[in-house]
Amino acid sequence: MSDAIETAIFDLLGKVAPGKSVSPEDVARAADPEGWRRSLGHVRAVARGLARQGKLTILRHNKPADPDDFKGVWRMRLPLPDDTTASQKGEDL
């Protein structure tokens, strides 16, 4: 299931303009059209792993979020050169 979700994430992100994002619901629907609601937790887990590897940026309020500490509504996009999360900003100080 993780491979299907990762494939769906990058397929969808490849279809949007640079800097644009996709929702976890869109990814879940692409990976599992009939049981997409059950897949949302898996989408979150895969996205967190990809964000930790620097392959993906998780967004909250259209700003990069810490993949280990985000709640609520979120989206994902490919990383941009100036992406930093709140935790990374604190570490740089």
N, C-alpha and C positions, 0 to 999 in steps of 0.2 A: 504493500500500500504506500509506503514512503517513497518508493521510486516513482509511482504514478503521480503522487502529489508534487514531488520535485519537478517532474517533467511538465506537469500542468502549470506550475508556477512560472517556469522559464518560457514555456510556450506562450502563455498569456502576456508576460512582460515583453516578449519579443514582438508582440503585435501592437503595443502602445508606444507613443512617442517618448523619446528620452525625457526622464524626469517625471513621467506620469506613473500612476500607481494602479494596483489592482486590489480588490477586496478578497478577504479569505473565503467569502461565500462564492465568489466567481471561481476561485481555484477549486473549492470543494465540489461545485457543480460540474466543472470540467473533468475532475478525476473520478467522480462517482455520481452521475446524474440522478440516480434513483435514491441513493442513501446519503446525499450530500450533507444533511444535518449531522449525521453520525460521524462524518469525516472532519468536521470543523476542529475538533481537538487535535487530530492528526496534522491538519494544516498548520495549526499554531506551533506544534512541536517541530515540524520540519522547518518552518520559517525561522524559528528561534535558532535552530542549528545552523542554518544557512547564514543567518545574520552574524552569529558568533564567528563564522569562517570568513566573514567579509564579502560574501557573495550576494547579499541581499540587505536592504535597509528596511527596518520596521518603522512605520510612521504612526505617530499620535498627533492629532491636530496639525497634520501636514509637516511635522518636524521629526527628525530621527529620534527614536526611543531606544532605551536600553533593552536589549532582548531578554535580559534576565529580570526586568522589573517594569512591566507595562501592564496596564489594565484597560478595560473598556474597549471602545471601538478603535480598530487599528486597520492599517493598510500596509502594502509592501510595494517596494520598487527596487530597481537596480541601483546600486550605490553611485553616488556622485562624488567627485573629487573633494568637495568641501563638507562631506557628511561627518558629523561627530555627534555622539549621543551625550546626554547630560552627564553621565558617569565619566565619559572620556574627557569632557571639558574639565571636570573636577580633578582628574588625575594629572592633567597638564599644568595645573596651577602650582 
